[in-house]
Amino acid sequence: MIEKLGGDRWNVTFEGNHDTSEDTAQTYGLYRCADIALAQGYEGFEILSNIDLASPLEVPYPSMERRGSSVVVPAGPGLFVPIPVTPASKGAFPVFSSDIRLVKKPLSGQPPKVFDAAALRAALEPYVKGKKCDNGNVCPHSHDFLTPMVPGN
């Protein structure tokens, strides 16, 4: 879901389901942010919401399995935790949701708060539009785009 909040501010949400990895939700959410910035004639965007952008903790991704009215999530080797799925817990699946501000160059700030939209889209496009892994999720990939650039490197 994409919602214009006014001026150069937008809310971007990508909500997964019981098969979606957190990395897939983050990848598609960031890709949408980059697309909006470029489509609106901006070169970048700033993450305004207090969200934690990170590399996945586990590769391959842990799978989630629906069993009756629960989703079973791996909690360790051979250990699974059932999480009841109710209308109230519908949002328990991976979600990327952030308010963003579109920005022009020169960009002040760096990832993981400020992103060059064209560079980010180029980095994520092979995973968004390319081959998928594990239940249709994005395949494991480098998350260098989340790291601030060090001058001289």
C-alpha positions in Angstrom: 0.0 0.0 0.0 1.3 3.5 -0.9 -0.3 6.6 0.5 0.7 10.2 -0.2 0.7 12.1 3.2 1.2 15.5 1.6 4.0 17.4 0.0 7.1 15.2 -0.3 5.9 12.7 2.4 4.6 9.2 1.7 3.7 6.1 3.7 4.9 2.9 2.1 3.7 -0.5 3.4 4.4 -4.0 2.2 2.6 -6.7 4.2 3.6 -10.3 3.9 1.8 -13.5 4.7 2.7 -16.7 6.5 5.2 -17.6 3.8 6.9 -14.2 3.6 10.4 -13.7 5.2 11.2 -10.5 6.9 13.9 -9.9 4.3 11.4 -10.2 1.5 9.1 -7.6 3.2 12.0 -5.3 3.7 13.3 -5.7 0.2 10.0 -5.1 -1.5 9.2 -2.2 0.8 12.6 -0.4 0.1 12.1 -1.1 -3.6 8.7 0.6 -3.5 10.2 3.6 -1.7 12.9 3.9 -4.4 10.3 3.6 -7.2 8.1 6.3 -5.6 11.1 8.7 -5.3 12.1 8.2 -8.9 8.5 8.4 -10.3 8.0 11.7 -8.5 11.2 13.2 -9.9 13.4 12.9 -6.8 16.8 11.3 -6.5 16.4 9.8 -3.0 14.3 9.3 0.1 14.7 9.5 3.8 13.2 6.9 6.2 11.3 8.9 8.8 9.8 6.1 10.8 11.6 4.4 13.6 12.2 1.0 11.9 15.1 -1.3 12.1 16.6 -2.1 8.7 18.9 -5.1 9.0 20.4 -8.1 7.2 18.4 -11.3 7.8 19.5 -13.1 11.0 19.2 -16.6 9.5 19.9 -18.0 6.0 18.2 -20.0 4.7 15.2 -18.3 6.0 13.2 -20.0 8.7 10.0 -21.4 7.2 6.6 -20.8 8.7 4.0 -23.5 8.4 0.2 -23.2 8.9 -1.3 -25.8 11.2 -5.0 -25.5 11.8 -5.6 -22.0 13.2 -1.9 -21.5 14.1 1.3 -20.6 12.3 4.2 -22.7 13.4 7.5 -20.8 13.6 10.9 -22.4 14.1 12.4 -21.3 17.5 15.6 -23.4 17.4 16.9 -26.8 16.2 13.9 -29.1 16.3 11.8 -26.6 18.3 8.7 -24.9 16.9 6.4 -22.4 18.5 2.7 -22.3 17.4 1.3 -18.8 17.1 -2.5 -18.6 16.9 -3.7 -16.7 13.8 -6.7 -14.6 14.6 -8.1 -11.5 12.9 -6.4 -9.4 15.7 -3.0 -11.1 15.0 -3.2 -10.7 11.2 -0.5 -8.1 11.4 1.9 -10.7 13.0 3.3 -11.5 9.6 6.4 -9.6 8.3 5.5 -6.0 7.4 7.6 -3.2 6.1 5.9 0.1 6.9 7.5 3.5 6.9 6.8 7.2 6.4 9.4 8.6 4.0 10.4 12.0 2.7 11.5 12.3 -0.9 14.7 14.2 -1.3 16.8 15.8 -4.1 20.5 15.6 -4.5 22.8 16.4 -2.9 21.6 13.8 -0.4 22.3 14.7 3.2 22.7 11.5 5.2 23.4 7.9 4.3 21.8 4.5 4.7 20.1 3.1 6.6 18.2 6.4 6.9 18.8 8.2 3.6 19.0 6.3 0.3 20.0 7.1 -3.3 16.8 5.8 -5.0 18.4 4.8 -8.4 21.3 3.0 -6.7 19.0 1.2 -4.2 16.6 0.1 -7.0 19.5 -1.2 -9.1 20.8 -3.2 -6.1 17.3 -4.7 -5.3 15.9 -5.2 -8.7 17.5 -8.6 -9.3 15.9 -9.9 -6.2 12.5 -8.3 -6.7 12.2 -9.3 -10.4 14.5 -12.3 -10.5 14.5 -15.9 -9.3 12.8 -16.6 -6.0 13.8 -19.0 -3.2 12.0 -20.7 -0.3 8.3 -20.2 -0.7 8.6 -17.4 -3.2 10.9 -15.2 -1.0 13.8 -13.2 -2.3 16.9 -15.2 -2.4 19.7 -14.5 0.1 21.7 -11.5 -1.0 24.2 -8.9 0.2 22.8 -6.1 2.3 25.6 -3.7 1.6 23.1 -1.1 0.6 22.2 -0.7 4.3 25.7 0.3 5.3 26.9 3.9 5.2 29.6 4.6 2.6 33.0 5.2 4.1 34.8 8.1 2.3 37.8 6.8 0.3 36.3 3.3 -0.3 
